[in-house]
Amino acid sequence: MDRQVVCGDTMSGAVLVTGIVTVLGAEGRKFLVRDAEPAEAARLRCAEATWAAPPHLLPPG
């Protein structure tokens, strides 16, 4: 399971750090993660681009 992690400053709203990680496990609201491998990050970015594409650009079906 891949996720994008974004940490921001709640006072200014500025994004301080962002990264793509692989979730290894979860316990309640705490997650064990590691940096995503390049292939995992690429798969996530491709999926995001596909879902963000206008419907007329998506393959039929």
FENRA-V127754 format. One record per residue. N is the residue number from 0. RES is the residue in one letter. SS is DSSP state (hx for helix, st for strand, lp for the rest). NEAR is the number of other ideal C-beta (glycine too) atoms within 8 Angstrom. Layout:
{{N RES SS NEAR} {N RES SS NEAR}}
This chain:
{{0 M lp 4} {1 D st 12} {2 R st 9} {3 Q st 9} {4 V st 10} {5 V st 7} {6 C st 7} {7 G st 8} {8 D lp 7} {9 T lp 4} {10 M lp 4} {11 S lp 4} {12 G lp 6} {13 A lp 6} {14 V st 7} {15 L st 6} {16 V st 7} {17 T st 7} {18 G st 8} {19 I st 12} {20 V st 12} {21 T st 12} {22 V st 11} {23 L st 7} {24 G st 6} {25 A st 7} {26 E st 5} {27 G lp 4} {28 R lp 2} {29 K st 6} {30 F st 7} {31 L st 9} {32 V st 9} {33 R st 7} {34 D st 7} {35 A lp 12} {36 E lp 7} {37 P hx 6} {38 A hx 6} {39 E hx 11} {40 A hx 11} {41 A hx 8} {42 R hx 9} {43 L hx 12} {44 R hx 9} {45 C hx 8} {46 A hx 8} {47 E hx 8} {48 A hx 8} {49 T hx 8} {50 W hx 6} {51 A hx 5} {52 A lp 8} {53 P lp 5} {54 P hx 5} {55 H hx 4} {56 L hx 5} {57 L lp 8} {58 P lp 3} {59 P lp 3} {60 G lp 2}}
